[in-house]
Amino acid sequence: MHIERVRDAASDAVADYARLTDVALRSAHEPEQGLYIAESAKVIRRAIGAGHRPRSVLMEEKWLAGLEPVLAPFDIPVHLADPDQLEAITGYRVHRGALAAFERPVLADPAELLASARRVVVLEDIVDHTNVGAIFRSVAALGADAVLVSPRCADPLYRRSVRVSMGTVFQVPWTRLPEWPQAAELLHRHGFTIAALALADDAVSLPELAADAPERLALVFGAEGDGLSRTALEAADQVVTIPMRHGVDSLNVAAAAAVVLYAVALPDEVGAPDEATS
């Protein structure tokens, strides 16, 4: 690595980090340019640990000593800036002090991920990056094998998704699915039962599903508000609901995913309730 101090916040050298508050711009720009932004020293370390290659780093000098061991092998610029310069470049106050631009890895073929998986999570058109990141964290913690996202789902490598996931987006295999019904055909071809989480008159309860869960199970979650599309529901083998009290009929999708994943976890993935820790 080679150290460069930022002299001009408008310099092309730090253009990868400009206007990070514009979600629409970043969502469109990052995949096209083959890069994503990781925020915080912990997330940067996890990305490098997962084999991702940084192309530059932008940080306050106080973070340099902690990141130098993992950055040293790379021939990349490390831009040092003070907090005001960071804000001028990114458009927001960078409280975690370190950002890195990474080369975006090539997405896996869905068939490769499904071949050996037993539990997968399918995200249909979830546009909130915070929810996507939180779901990845639950998947990592509760033992699902992969996340499959629809063509219009928010980018799991958008910096807010990465940050909320605490870097677990680098631990969990993921890729994009084709549209329905092609996605359902792919899942069925690999032996998966498709369970859609939604409200429906003919839905089974989560405890019923968990009591006799299929060996291979694909859990499909939809966006806040709109829920799952009609085509997703038509593709599902069964609709599943979480029993609730006090007139509440739904949870935040990230919370719902955590509840469902815990309920249907395979015995070797999550301990029995009496083994859990607070």
N, C-alpha and C positions, 0 to 999 in steps of 0.2 A: 504494500500500500504506500501511497505518498500523500503527505499532508498538504492541503491548500487552504489558506485562510480566505474567507469570503470578503471581497472588497466591494462588490456591487451586487445588491440583491436581485437586480434584473439581468444578471449575467446568464448567457446560454449554458454555462457550466452547471448551473443548478436548475435548469429548466424543467427537469423531471419532477421537481418538488413544487412547482408553481401552481397556485390556484387549487389546492387540495380540497377546499371547502365546496367546490362545485361538483356535486355528486354526479350529475348527468354527464359532465365533461369527462370526469375520471372513469366512470363506468364504460364510456365509449372508447376512451383513448387508451387505457391500459392494455386491454386484450389486443387491440390493433397494433400497438407498438411493441408487444411482447414483453411488457414489464409490469411489475406491481410494486407497491410501496409497503414496507414493513415499518411499524412504529414501536419504539421502546427497545431497550437493550435486550430484554428477555426474549422478545419476539424475533429480533435479529439473530440472536444466538440459535434459537430453535429452527429458523429457516435455514441457516448455514448447516446446522446439525442434520437436517433432513436432506442435505445435498444440493440445496438451491444456491445459485451463484450470484453474488452481489455485483452490480456494475458501478455503484458509487454509494457513498454514505454522506449524510449531512447531520452534524451534531454540534452540541455545545462541547467545549474542550473538556469539561469535567467528566464526560462519559468515555473519553478516549482510553484511559488506562484500563477500564473494565472490558472494553471491546477489542483492544489491540491484539490480544492473543488469537482471537478467531478471525480477525481481519488481515493479520500479517501475511498469510499465504497468498493473498490475492493482489494482483497488480491493478489496483483501482485507486481513484482519487477519494480521499476522505476530506470533505469540506468542513472546516470549523467556523462556526458562526456564533454570535452572541444572541441572547433571547429576542432582542428587537429585530435583528436581521432574520432570524427564523420566522418570526411573525410576518415580516414584510414579504418573505419568499412564499410562504405557505398560505397566508391569509388567516391564520388562527394562532393562538398561543400554544406552543408546543411544550406541554408540561412534562412530557417524558423525555424530552431533550435529544432524542436520536431517531433519525429516519434513514432508511436504506432503500435504494431502488434495486430490485432483483430481476433477473431474467426470468420470464414466465416459463415454467416447464410445459412440455407437450402433454396434453390430456390423454389419458389412457382410453383404450377401446372399452366401452362398457362390458363387453363380453369377457374381457380379461378379469375385471373386478368381480363379476358375478360367478365366475367358474368355481371359485372355492368359498364363496361367501354363504353365510346362513341367515344373517340379519342385515338388511340394508334399509336405509332411510331415503325416501324420494321426496324432494321438495319441488312443488309445482308453483311457479310464478310468485314466490315469496320475494318481495321487492325491498323489504327492510333489511339492511345490512346487519343491524344489531341482532335481529332474530336469527339470521343465517349463522352468524358467528356463535351465538349462544347454543344453537342446535349442534354445531360441530363440537363444542365443548362437552355437551351431554353425550354425544355419540362416542367420543374418545373415552369418557369416564365410565360409560355404562356398557361398552363392549360391542356395539354394532360394527360390522365389517367395512362398510363403505357408505358414502353419501352420493346419490345420483340426483342431479338438478336438471330442471326443465330448461329449454332454450331461453326462456324469458326470466328465469330466476336471477336474483341478484348475484353478483360475482363473489364467490367465497374468498377471493384474493384481494378484494377491495380493502383498503387499509382499516376501515372500521370493523369489517367482518373479522379480519385477522386479529385485531387488537382485542375485541370482545371474546374471541375464541381462545385467547391467551396462547396463540400460536399453535393450537391443536389442528388447525387446517393443514398443517404440514405433517401431522402424524396420521391423519385419517385419509385413506384413499378416496378420491372423488373424481367424478367426471360428469359430462353432460349427456343426457338421454335424448333420443329423438322425440318427436311429438307423439302423442297418443294417436292411433292405437298401436303404432310401431313399438313404442316403449313397452306396452303390455305384452306384445308378442315376444319381445326379447326376454322379459322377465319370466314369462311362462315357459319359454324354451329352455330356460335354465332351472326350471322346477320350482319357481317361487309362487307362493300364494300372495295375492295382492290385497292388502287390507287398507282401506281408505278411512281416515279419521274424519268423521262428519256426523251431523245430525240427520237421522232418517228413521222413518217408522219401522223399517225392517232391520234396523241395526242391531248387532249383538253388543253386549257390554264388554268392556275391557277385561273384567275378571273371567268371563266366558272364554274369550280368546286365549287368555293366559293359561287357563286350565287345560287346554288341549291345543297348544300352539303348534303350527306346522314346523317341520324341520327347517324349511327355507321360507322366510317371511319378508315381504317388502311392505314397509309402512309408509303410507303416502300422506303428506301434510300439505295443506294449502295456505294461501295468504290470509292475513288478518282481514276481517270484514267479509270479503267475497267468498272465502272458503275455496273448496275444490271445484273445478270446472265440471260441467255435465259429462264431458268426454272422459275425465278421470274417474268419475263415479261409475260410469258405464263399463270402464275397463276393469274395475275392481271385482274381486271374487266375493268380498264381503265388506260391509260398512261397519265401523266400530265406533262406539262412543264411550267416553269416560263418565261413569256415574258421578253426579254432583248433587249438592244440597243447597238449600236456601234459595231456590229459584235461579241459581246460576247455571247457564247452559253451555258456557265455553270458557276456555282458558287462553291466555296468550299462547301462540303456537310453539314458542320455545319451551314454555313450561309444560305444555301438553306432550311435547316430544320426550321430555325427560321422564314424565310419569309413565308413558307408554313403554319406553325403552327399559325402564326398571322392571315393569310388570312382565315383559316377555323375554327378559334376558335368559340366556341359556345357563344351566346350573354351574358351568365352569367359568362364567364371566362375572357374575355379581354374587356376593355372599348372601346367605339367607338373612331375613330381617334381624334376627337376634345377633348376627355377627356385625351388623352395621355400626359405624361409629358416628357420633354426633358432630 
